[in-house]
Amino acid sequence: MAKTVLITGGNKGIGLELTKQFLELNYSIIIIARDFSNFELKNNSKIKQIEFDLSKVDEIPNLISSLEDIDILINNAGVMYSLPYNQYK
């Protein structure tokens, strides 16, 4: 039975490389990312693409409830908040 992996930020960088590795292992893949415009694997039938901004924390429960069974979760995406250097404590 094929397994499903959810990769946040699986559309570029390290997440994209993980996506490629799981494709080679014949996994079904769900990718959550903000933008798929330059995603090089966008026509792959084993990949479900969900465009979502994870900084919208209040909307995450609805996103999670819409997902099906996930065997592996890889939290690759990050949200960075930046302050001017003189405001760090």
C-alpha positions as CSV (number, residue, x, y, z in Angstrom):
1,M,0.0,0.0,0.0
2,A,1.4,3.4,-1.0
3,K,2.2,5.8,1.8
4,T,1.5,9.5,1.9
5,V,3.9,12.2,3.0
6,L,3.0,15.8,3.7
7,I,5.9,18.2,3.1
8,T,5.5,21.9,4.0
9,G,7.6,24.0,1.7
10,G,8.1,21.0,-0.6
11,N,8.2,23.2,-3.7
12,K,11.7,24.4,-3.6
13,G,15.1,24.1,-1.8
14,I,15.5,21.2,0.7
15,G,11.8,20.5,0.5
16,L,11.9,20.0,-3.2
17,E,14.8,17.6,-2.8
18,L,12.8,15.6,-0.2
19,T,9.9,15.6,-2.6
20,K,12.1,14.0,-5.3
21,Q,13.4,11.4,-2.9
22,F,9.9,10.4,-1.8
23,L,8.8,10.2,-5.5
24,E,11.6,7.7,-6.1
25,L,10.2,5.6,-3.2
26,N,6.7,5.7,-4.8
27,Y,5.1,7.8,-2.1
28,S,2.0,9.9,-2.7
29,I,3.0,13.5,-1.8
30,I,1.0,16.5,-0.5
31,I,2.9,19.8,-0.6
32,I,1.8,22.9,1.2
33,A,3.4,26.1,0.0
34,R,2.6,29.7,-0.6
35,D,3.5,29.7,-4.3
36,F,3.8,27.0,-7.0
37,S,4.4,29.3,-10.0
38,N,8.0,28.0,-10.4
39,F,7.5,24.5,-9.2
40,E,9.3,22.2,-11.5
41,L,7.2,19.1,-10.7
42,K,3.7,20.7,-11.0
43,N,2.4,18.2,-13.6
44,N,3.2,15.1,-11.5
45,S,0.1,13.1,-10.7
46,K,1.6,11.7,-7.5
47,I,1.8,15.2,-6.0
48,K,-1.1,17.1,-4.6
49,Q,-0.4,20.8,-4.3
50,I,-2.1,23.0,-1.7
51,E,-1.4,26.7,-1.9
52,F,-1.5,28.0,1.7
53,D,0.4,30.6,3.8
54,L,1.3,28.9,7.1
55,S,1.7,32.3,8.7
56,K,-2.2,32.4,8.8
57,V,-2.2,30.5,12.0
58,D,-6.0,30.8,12.6
59,E,-6.7,29.0,9.3
60,I,-4.4,26.0,10.0
61,P,-7.1,23.9,11.8
62,N,-9.4,24.1,8.8
63,L,-6.5,23.0,6.5
64,I,-5.6,20.1,8.7
65,S,-9.2,18.9,8.8
66,S,-9.3,18.9,5.0
67,L,-6.4,16.5,4.7
68,E,-6.6,12.7,4.4
69,D,-4.5,10.1,6.1
70,I,-0.9,11.2,6.4
71,D,1.9,8.6,7.2
72,I,4.8,11.0,7.4
73,L,4.9,14.8,8.2
74,I,7.9,16.9,7.3
75,N,7.7,20.4,8.7
76,N,10.1,22.1,6.3
77,A,8.5,25.5,5.8
78,G,9.3,28.3,8.1
79,V,7.9,31.6,8.9
80,M,10.4,34.3,9.8
81,Y,9.7,37.5,11.7
82,S,12.5,40.0,11.6
83,L,13.2,43.0,13.8
84,P,15.8,45.7,13.4
85,Y,19.0,44.6,15.0
86,N,18.6,47.1,17.9
87,Q,15.2,45.7,19.0
88,Y,16.4,42.1,19.8
89,K,16.7,41.4,23.5
